[in-house]
Amino acid sequence: MRLFVAVNFDSATVNRILDIIAGMRPYANAGYFTRKENLHLTLAFIGEVQAGDAARIAAALGQVSAPRFELEFKELGSFGRGGGRLYWLGFEHSPELIELSAGVRRALDALSPPVEYDRKQFKPHITLGRELTMDKTDFSIIRHSFPVNRFQLVKSEQIQGRRVYTELSSFELQSV
């Protein structure tokens, strides 16, 4: 079972992201854009675990204490070479988001027996598209703020050639 911890978005935010993708789509020669149902912000990528580990991971994540906060879109960027680029949407700096990711990672670190996860430095972004070759590369975005009230433990699986994400657990953040 492949797992990750993420922030999902309210419908207004999803629609704003889809507007950005729609503005990019006419300029794409190759690659693919993230489907609506797969838009998310990864806090920690866990990867493959035994099916029985999901419950204890969820129990550990349930101990994460963090306040609700707002995020704001800031920039559109890309990286990669050769066979196309990954395009991403970034945010204004958010100490609350950084702390939420750190709290999630501390909860995963406290598990015994341990569960491995990707320990790369947290670089918050939303993946808009992969393997894209574009006729235009400088896109403007309309800034958008949205609430972060919860985070989720998500299962990722390949079903009939498509990546499908299923929420296993949701964790509310505290009102301030």
Residue frames relative to the residue before (quaternion, step in Angstrom):
aa qw qx qy qz dx dy dz
M 1.0000 0.0000 0.0000 0.0000 0.00 0.00 0.00
R 0.2344 -0.7801 0.5717 0.0985 3.58 -0.84 1.05
L 0.0467 -0.8366 0.5444 -0.0399 3.59 -0.65 1.15
F 0.0409 0.7538 -0.6547 -0.0384 3.50 -1.36 0.37
V 0.3680 -0.6890 0.5773 0.2378 3.55 -1.31 0.35
A 0.0300 0.8410 -0.5310 0.0991 3.57 -0.70 1.08
V 0.3332 -0.6332 0.6414 0.2769 3.46 -1.49 0.09
N 0.1756 -0.7489 0.6305 0.1035 3.55 -0.90 0.97
F 0.4422 -0.7393 0.4707 0.1906 3.56 -1.22 0.43
D 0.5360 -0.5812 0.4959 0.3591 3.53 -1.28 0.44
S 0.6895 -0.5164 0.3105 0.4019 3.59 -1.21 0.44
A 0.6202 0.5380 -0.3586 0.4442 3.64 1.00 -0.69
T 0.6667 0.4910 -0.2976 0.4752 3.58 1.00 -0.80
V 0.6200 0.5212 -0.3411 0.4771 3.59 0.98 -0.79
N 0.6665 0.5019 -0.3071 0.4577 3.59 0.90 -0.87
R 0.6323 0.5149 -0.3355 0.4717 3.60 1.03 -0.72
I 0.6400 0.5063 -0.3228 0.4795 3.62 1.00 -0.80
L 0.6535 0.5097 -0.3132 0.4637 3.58 0.96 -0.84
D 0.5991 0.5445 -0.3559 0.4669 3.61 1.12 -0.60
I 0.6387 0.5136 -0.3229 0.4733 3.58 0.99 -0.82
I 0.6536 0.5021 -0.3086 0.4749 3.58 0.91 -0.91
A 0.6435 0.5248 -0.3281 0.4503 3.61 0.94 -0.85
G 0.6517 0.5116 -0.3108 0.4658 3.58 1.07 -0.67
M 0.6781 0.4782 -0.2763 0.4850 3.58 1.18 -0.55
R 0.5753 0.6709 -0.3587 0.3005 3.55 1.00 -0.89
P 0.6743 0.5051 -0.3377 0.4198 3.68 0.80 -0.80
Y 0.6967 0.4727 -0.2628 0.4713 3.60 1.20 -0.46
A 0.5537 0.6200 -0.3886 0.3975 3.60 1.27 -0.03
N 0.2283 -0.7727 0.5821 0.1094 3.55 -0.90 1.01
A 0.7880 0.0014 0.0368 0.6145 3.57 1.14 -0.62
G 0.6200 0.5379 -0.4197 0.3875 3.55 -1.29 0.32
Y 0.3112 -0.7424 0.5586 0.2000 3.53 -1.29 -0.17
F 0.3850 -0.7104 0.5509 0.2086 3.51 -1.21 0.70
T 0.5822 -0.5793 0.4449 0.3571 3.55 -1.21 0.60
R 0.4336 -0.6924 0.5154 0.2588 3.55 -0.93 0.94
K 0.6893 -0.5133 0.3401 0.3818 3.55 -1.19 0.70
E 0.7300 0.4545 -0.2495 0.4452 3.57 0.77 -1.01
N 0.7002 0.4546 -0.2737 0.4777 3.61 1.24 -0.20
L 0.4377 0.6860 -0.4727 0.3381 3.59 1.23 0.15
H 0.2325 0.7573 -0.5767 0.1994 3.57 -0.82 1.03
L 0.3398 -0.6720 0.6096 0.2477 3.53 -1.40 0.09
T 0.2804 -0.7842 0.5319 0.1532 3.60 -0.48 1.18
L 0.2510 -0.7528 0.5942 0.1315 3.56 -0.92 1.01
A 0.7715 -0.1086 0.0925 0.6200 3.58 1.09 -0.76
F 0.2371 -0.7465 0.6054 0.1413 3.56 -0.95 0.94
I 0.2379 -0.7957 0.5471 0.1050 3.56 -0.60 1.18
G 0.2981 -0.7629 0.5208 0.2404 3.58 0.84 -0.91
E 0.8010 -0.3041 0.2260 0.4636 3.53 -1.27 -0.50
V 0.0672 0.7605 -0.6421 0.0692 3.55 -0.99 0.99
Q 0.5861 -0.5284 0.4614 0.4054 3.55 -1.29 0.19
A 0.6319 -0.5638 0.3700 0.3820 3.60 -1.06 0.74
G 0.6668 0.5265 -0.3007 0.4333 3.60 0.98 -0.80
D 0.5929 0.5952 -0.3637 0.4024 3.59 1.20 -0.40
A 0.5420 0.6508 -0.4073 0.3418 3.61 1.09 -0.55
A 0.6684 0.5065 -0.3172 0.4427 3.61 0.90 -0.84
R 0.7003 0.4447 -0.2970 0.4728 3.61 0.88 -0.78
I 0.5845 0.5356 -0.3736 0.4816 3.60 1.16 -0.49
A 0.6491 0.5115 -0.3126 0.4682 3.58 0.94 -0.90
A 0.6406 0.5195 -0.3309 0.4585 3.61 0.95 -0.82
A 0.6565 0.4998 -0.3108 0.4718 3.60 0.97 -0.82
L 0.6655 0.5012 -0.3049 0.4615 3.59 0.93 -0.86
G 0.5978 0.5813 -0.3467 0.4295 3.57 1.15 -0.59
Q 0.6439 0.5186 -0.3127 0.4676 3.58 1.27 -0.32
V 0.4952 0.6528 -0.4370 0.3710 3.60 1.25 -0.16
S 0.1072 -0.7881 0.6056 0.0265 3.55 -0.84 1.06
A 0.2212 0.7585 -0.5813 0.1946 3.57 -0.65 1.13
P 0.4899 -0.6704 0.4696 0.3001 3.59 -1.12 0.59
R 0.5570 -0.5394 0.5022 0.3829 3.53 -1.33 0.31
F 0.0169 0.8027 -0.5951 0.0349 3.57 -1.15 0.58
E 0.4465 -0.6563 0.5380 0.2836 3.55 -1.36 0.10
L 0.1464 -0.7395 0.6480 0.1089 3.54 -1.23 0.64
E 0.1383 -0.7837 0.5999 0.0826 3.55 -1.19 0.53
F 0.4730 -0.6375 0.5296 0.2990 3.57 -0.99 0.91
K 0.1215 -0.8113 0.5693 0.0547 3.55 -1.00 0.82
E 0.8392 -0.0407 0.1144 0.5301 3.57 0.73 -1.02
L 0.2967 -0.6914 0.6259 0.2051 3.48 -1.36 0.37
G 0.0403 0.8115 -0.5801 0.0577 3.57 -0.86 0.93
S 0.1706 -0.7679 0.6045 0.1257 3.52 -1.34 0.00
F 0.0093 -0.7639 0.6425 0.0600 3.51 -1.34 0.26
G 0.5137 0.6170 -0.4910 0.3382 3.52 -1.28 0.41
R 0.1245 -0.7700 0.6185 0.0949 3.52 -1.36 0.12
G 0.7374 0.4268 -0.2848 0.4393 3.50 -1.27 0.06
G 0.8888 0.0125 0.0296 0.4571 3.55 -0.65 -1.22
G 0.7826 -0.2722 0.1569 0.5374 3.57 1.08 0.52
R 0.3884 -0.7295 0.5278 0.1960 3.52 -1.27 0.40
L 0.3886 -0.6464 0.5947 0.2785 3.52 -1.32 0.41
Y 0.1682 -0.7732 0.6060 0.0811 3.58 -0.82 1.02
W 0.0571 -0.8119 0.5802 -0.0318 3.55 -0.94 0.98
L 0.3182 -0.7002 0.6092 0.1931 3.50 -1.36 0.44
G 0.1606 -0.8150 0.5541 0.0546 3.58 -0.71 1.12
F 0.4284 -0.7163 0.5191 0.1841 3.51 -1.38 0.30
E 0.5861 -0.4747 0.5017 0.4236 3.50 -1.39 0.18
H 0.5948 -0.5597 0.4252 0.3901 3.59 -1.13 0.62
S 0.0140 -0.8005 0.5980 -0.0390 3.57 -0.91 0.98
P 0.3304 -0.7501 0.5385 0.1955 3.61 -0.39 1.18
E 0.6251 0.5502 -0.3416 0.4358 3.61 1.07 -0.72
L 0.6513 0.5019 -0.3153 0.4738 3.58 1.01 -0.77
I 0.6327 0.5225 -0.3261 0.4694 3.58 0.97 -0.86
E 0.6811 0.4840 -0.2904 0.4663 3.60 0.92 -0.88
L 0.6116 0.5370 -0.3554 0.4597 3.61 1.04 -0.70
S 0.6570 0.4950 -0.3107 0.4762 3.59 0.89 -0.89
A 0.6475 0.5116 -0.3184 0.4665 3.60 0.97 -0.85
G 0.6488 0.5184 -0.3178 0.4575 3.61 0.99 -0.80
V 0.6196 0.5282 -0.3279 0.4791 3.57 1.06 -0.79
R 0.6818 0.4886 -0.2852 0.4638 3.59 0.90 -0.93
R 0.6187 0.5228 -0.3452 0.4740 3.61 1.04 -0.70
A 0.6433 0.5175 -0.3247 0.4615 3.59 0.98 -0.83
L 0.6580 0.4907 -0.3099 0.4798 3.60 0.98 -0.80
D 0.6433 0.5323 -0.3185 0.4489 3.60 1.02 -0.80
A 0.6703 0.5252 -0.2938 0.4343 3.59 1.10 -0.70
L 0.5112 0.6627 -0.4230 0.3473 3.61 1.21 -0.27
S 0.0067 -0.7732 0.6341 -0.0041 3.53 -1.10 0.78
P 0.4225 -0.2772 -0.8313 0.2315 1.56 -1.26 2.13
P 0.6227 -0.5981 0.3627 0.3508 3.57 -1.15 0.66
V 0.2464 -0.7049 0.6422 0.1734 3.51 -1.32 0.46
E 0.3712 -0.7243 0.5351 0.2266 3.56 -0.81 0.97
Y 0.0472 0.7645 -0.6425 0.0218 3.54 -1.22 0.60
D 0.6223 -0.5414 0.4068 0.3926 3.56 -1.26 0.32
R 0.1894 -0.8320 0.5182 0.0585 3.57 -0.49 1.23
K 0.3128 0.7489 -0.5257 0.2550 3.59 1.19 0.34
Q 0.6426 -0.5181 0.3974 0.4009 3.54 -1.23 0.53
F 0.4833 -0.6720 0.4911 0.2715 3.55 -0.98 0.92
K 0.0298 0.7699 -0.6339 0.0678 3.57 -0.75 1.14
P 0.2340 -0.8355 0.4785 0.1351 3.59 0.12 1.27
H 0.2462 0.7416 -0.5918 0.1976 3.53 -0.90 1.04
I 0.3159 -0.6761 0.6220 0.2369 3.52 -1.39 0.24
T 0.3335 -0.7305 0.5558 0.2148 3.59 -0.75 0.99
L 0.2281 -0.7921 0.5578 0.0970 3.56 -0.70 1.16
G 0.7974 -0.1291 0.1172 0.5778 3.58 1.02 -0.76
R 0.2393 -0.7644 0.5879 0.1137 3.54 -1.25 0.57
E 0.8444 0.1706 -0.1434 0.4871 3.51 -1.29 0.60
L 0.3430 0.7699 -0.4709 0.2604 3.57 1.16 0.65
T 0.0770 -0.7084 0.6968 0.0820 3.51 -1.16 0.77
M 0.1162 -0.8361 0.5352 -0.0298 3.50 -0.63 1.23
D 0.4510 -0.6571 0.5374 0.2758 3.58 -1.20 0.68
K 0.7550 0.2038 -0.1080 0.6139 3.57 1.20 -0.59
T 0.1385 -0.8263 0.5419 0.0658 3.60 -0.93 0.81
D 0.6919 0.4335 -0.2944 0.4967 3.60 1.17 -0.19
F 0.0232 0.8060 -0.5834 0.0972 3.51 -0.23 1.37
S 0.2906 -0.7251 0.5894 0.2057 3.55 -1.03 0.75
I 0.1833 -0.7677 0.6026 0.1181 3.53 -1.17 0.56
I 0.3983 -0.6529 0.5799 0.2807 3.52 -1.24 0.48
R 0.4450 -0.6964 0.4879 0.2811 3.56 -0.70 1.06
H 0.0286 -0.7921 0.6084 -0.0401 3.54 -1.06 0.80
S 0.1848 -0.7665 0.6075 0.0964 3.56 -0.90 0.98
F 0.0231 0.7959 -0.6040 0.0331 3.55 -1.11 0.70
P 0.5122 -0.6613 0.4550 0.3055 3.57 -1.16 0.59
V 0.1769 -0.7132 0.6635 0.1407 3.52 -1.24 0.60
N 0.0229 -0.8408 0.5373 -0.0625 3.55 -0.29 1.35
R 0.7963 0.0817 -0.0122 0.5992 3.58 1.26 -0.37
F 0.1629 -0.7381 0.6347 0.1607 3.51 -1.38 0.11
Q 0.3037 -0.7847 0.5278 0.1161 3.57 -1.22 0.48
L 0.3213 -0.6373 0.6539 0.2510 3.49 -1.42 0.39
V 0.0737 -0.8358 0.5425 -0.0409 3.56 -0.62 1.21
K 0.2874 -0.7180 0.6097 0.1734 3.54 -1.12 0.82
S 0.1519 -0.7718 0.6140 0.0651 3.55 -1.02 0.89
E 0.1240 0.7915 -0.5906 0.0971 3.56 -0.82 0.98
Q 0.4261 -0.6638 0.5540 0.2664 3.51 -1.28 0.50
I 0.0414 0.7891 -0.6084 0.0735 3.59 -0.65 1.14
Q 0.8385 -0.1143 0.0181 0.5326 3.56 -0.64 1.18
G 0.7528 -0.4353 0.2055 0.4490 3.54 0.85 1.05
R 0.6765 0.4454 -0.2922 0.5086 3.60 1.26 0.12
R 0.4346 -0.6535 0.5525 0.2808 3.53 -1.16 0.70
V 0.0508 -0.7996 0.5979 -0.0225 3.59 -0.73 1.13
Y 0.1804 -0.7788 0.5961 0.0752 3.56 -0.89 1.03
T 0.0669 -0.7891 0.6106 0.0000 3.53 -0.94 0.98
E 0.3767 -0.7191 0.5375 0.2283 3.58 -0.74 1.05
L 0.2231 -0.7802 0.5733 0.1132 3.57 -0.83 1.03
S 0.7891 -0.0386 0.0628 0.6098 3.58 1.05 -0.82
S 0.1712 -0.7629 0.6147 0.1038 3.54 -1.21 0.59
F 0.1562 -0.8022 0.5752 0.0340 3.57 -0.98 0.91
E 0.3397 -0.7623 0.5236 0.1712 3.56 -0.63 1.18
L 0.3261 -0.6950 0.6017 0.2203 3.54 -1.14 0.71
Q 0.5624 -0.6439 0.4161 0.3099 3.56 -1.18 0.59
S 0.4536 -0.6307 0.5532 0.3006 3.55 -1.17 0.67
V 0.3319 -0.7508 0.5346 0.2008 3.55 -1.04 0.72
